[in-house]
């Protein structure tokens, strides 16, 4: 992409309304623009990151056997009356009346809708297990939206829902999502720790939050330090027997504030391993048995021919919030440092003198070669001073900067800078390309 | 994808509420499920088609130079008060009050939001032309939603918005979208005719609808027959000079009902070329000058340093409605016939005897080879009778069916059926694979 024809409205000043670094950097780097309290438009660069995260989340859901559907944003209030949650949900639910005076709402989550879809079609245990996931915009009318996309009102969520004939099956489904989440966050470059958590308005008796540690985290968390660096299981696990992987993690103490038991923490965790920190929730999984299937009559015929309500779980990832979380975990004073897996472009080419034909030709040549090697490129061809271009490149945080100017072109070299380390190297273009496409 | 682990809830009976064939087939083939009047959940097969269409639309927008953003679904009423449309829009606008008693709405379109984004950042003619597009869910609270996704309330729309310093520039932007639309619909396997159209609530003085002809079309259209088979310009046009391509089409008579002039039709079109038919609108483009930029003060400094309101156009494609339109244009008594470009899977493998090890091994082998060749496969491995499998395969309309049974495996052959023609051929597996991957 040629920057002169792109839309990258960066800001020089730090917006005063932004209290945390990810919010400030998302506004300054031209990723988002606030349209109303807690409601954002995604500008081109931000949208590219959002789509990459979405795709990684999708791939790991599919690997774990979940099937993608897409539920509407607007739901019938009557469905929520069936589950009993319509009155219980409180003012965070955005309630809507349509032109025919029907009560509707903007879905804050979709247990009711997916249970309705399930009961409309599935009648036998033979069609189970089933896990349906959905990546769709949700709305929660927060009292005080803040921290940018970290606590917005309109946000993108991946929500999956598992259906099993009994608790044994449901726990297997739970484990699959548990492991899928470990792999997802690892691919995103994050160290996420599963912690016992409160079930809140979703309900149920088994629940884990996936938390990344950051000073600006919204909640206090307590865990065994050894959990933080435990590597993700990876894709090549036995998906039909994940209990040992889950046990290995749940055996170590990790709890959010609401579930924390100070006595147990002290008794179970050696003093050197006790970690008390701030955390950001990036995923939350629930097993809630028949909480929705019973009142909503999501019933299948079991192996013995008798009808049973299905056992369900639900599994959320805050896709849009993850961008904020990633920036909280990966930035410096100059700007964002994107992990390669989610960077909006792989490489930024900086043309130091766009009016110089030889320099521009070298830039175009490098761009064409990177493109041919499957790399995405943002080419800064603007008629602007080098200092401004360097600042923009650091601010938007692409993993690599390829800097091409008249002196280098005369000497047959370019400069290659790695954003994460600040390391710079002067070398022939071909050698730089080899490094970038290795 | 293994059908036994997929979620494809087909219906045997024709749903009585569906009045047109595309709606009936979308319900029967398990593409969608109605959640409320005019509001649908997208089931796995339908979502795959939706995503393929979305991607083709995106690629052609980008080819024409438009840059993707994503605007929120919920908008501030105050923005619509600025443009004067808040009171004008009528009951089709879904109006919402949030917990702080602020007037909001679910966007039926986004001229106001995008103008607000534009004016927040762009200050000079040097940053123009600019075209920002967005593929997002919209809501129009139709009095009588019907025809499935063809006239739903919650629907997926691609909407692009162009910004130019003057009318000359704006007409160039209009032409780029005009040509992008011809190419988009052609890639989708549709013959879409641009027709002079009424501008409705968007406003402006230049507008074309892109219409495909179908007996079940919602409106009467009148055009020169020669427009229907005029080939699309394709990607290799001179994007900076498209006037002749546009002129070639607009020189021939084509108008929707509201814009039709019977005298002109008779005078300008030879009797043998006069076509009166029903049509389905799949795209609509507008040039409306300064209608929004003036009241909303979207102003840039022109080349002479003086401030001017920008000239704008907007360009819509009904992404979800296109699925209905494609089915209206491409089906038979047995079911859907997907054009290859949008088919949810390229090939369906039908295992005639899943309990036979040799047959299953041949199916798995074929699947692996197709996958290696980059083809997507839906493998019907269900323990079901051949008749039911054939009916499902025809109903869901994948372009190719690869039928593998015990007799064929013994003889070293498979059967290959082309859905569009019904043509069947018995041949060795390798020859079939060669045909499918040619």
Interface residues (C-beta under 8 A of the other chain):
Chain A: X5 X6 X7 X9 X33 X35 X36 X39 X40 X41 X42 X43 X44 X47 X50 X65 X67 X68 X69 X70 X71 X72 X73 X74 X75 X76 X91 X92 X94 X96 X98 X99 X102 X104 X106 X113 X116 X117 X120 X121 X122 X130 X132 X137 X139 X141 X143 X153 X154
Chain B: X5 X6 X7 X9 X33 X35 X36 X39 X40 X41 X42 X43 X44 X47 X50 X65 X67 X68 X69 X70 X71 X72 X73 X74 X75 X76 X91 X92 X94 X96 X98 X99 X102 X104 X106 X113 X116 X117 X120 X121 X122 X130 X132 X137 X139 X141 X143 X153 X154
